[in-house]
Amino acid sequence: MVDYVARLADGSSFPVVLGEKPLGRGGEGSVFPVVSVGSPVVGAADDLVGKIYHPDKGKQAEREKIGRAAQQECRDRYRMP
């Protein structure tokens, strides 16, 4: 298991533990099962996956934009502030 810290657009952060074996790999990164999550805001670990991107400074701004859009979609869907 691998420990990470997830950071949301609102500045909050919480621990996330990912499984060691990826569910899949692609050109941008690898997708892992979430073993545990330290915040009820994002849902149950069994319903989540985590994507770890391969290092690529040229794509960092695009990835951050995608992350903000995904967070906004979650806020809208679950009526979060």
C-alpha positions in Angstrom: 0.0 0.0 0.0 1.1 3.5 -0.8 0.2 6.6 1.1 -0.7 9.9 -0.6 -2.2 13.2 0.3 -5.2 14.4 -1.8 -5.6 18.1 -2.2 -8.9 19.6 -3.2 -9.5 22.9 -5.0 -10.8 24.5 -1.7 -7.4 24.0 -0.1 -8.4 21.0 2.1 -6.4 17.8 2.1 -6.7 14.3 3.5 -4.8 11.0 3.4 -5.5 8.4 0.7 -4.0 4.9 0.7 -3.7 3.3 -2.8 -3.2 -0.4 -3.5 0.2 -1.4 -4.7 -0.9 -3.2 -7.9 -2.4 -0.9 -10.6 -5.7 -1.7 -12.2 -4.4 -0.3 -15.5 -1.6 1.7 -17.1 -1.7 4.2 -19.9 0.2 6.9 -21.6 -0.5 9.5 -18.9 -0.3 7.4 -15.8 -1.6 4.4 -13.8 -4.9 3.8 -12.0 -4.9 2.2 -8.6 -7.6 1.0 -6.3 -8.2 3.2 -3.2 -7.7 1.1 0.0 -8.7 3.9 2.4 -9.6 7.5 2.3 -9.4 10.0 5.2 -12.4 12.1 4.3 -16.1 11.2 4.0 -16.5 14.0 1.4 -15.3 12.0 -1.5 -17.2 8.8 -0.7 -16.3 5.2 0.3 -12.9 3.8 -0.7 -14.5 0.8 -2.4 -16.1 3.3 -4.9 -12.9 5.1 -5.7 -9.8 4.8 -7.8 -6.7 7.0 -7.8 -4.7 8.1 -10.9 -1.0 8.7 -10.5 0.3 10.7 -13.5 3.7 10.1 -15.0 6.0 13.1 -14.5 5.5 15.6 -17.3 6.0 19.3 -16.5 4.6 20.3 -19.9 1.2 18.9 -19.0 0.9 20.1 -15.4 -1.3 23.0 -16.1 -3.7 20.9 -18.2 -3.9 18.2 -15.5 -4.6 20.8 -12.8 -7.4 22.2 -15.0 -8.9 18.7 -15.4 -8.7 18.2 -11.6 -10.5 21.5 -10.9 -13.2 20.5 -13.4 -13.7 17.1 -11.8 -13.9 18.7 -8.3 -16.6 21.1 -9.6 -18.6 18.3 -11.1 -18.5 16.5 -7.7 -19.6 19.7 -5.9 -22.5 20.1 -8.4 -23.5 16.5 -8.3 -23.5 16.2 -4.5 -24.5 19.8 -3.8 -21.4 20.7 -1.9 -20.2 24.3 -1.4 
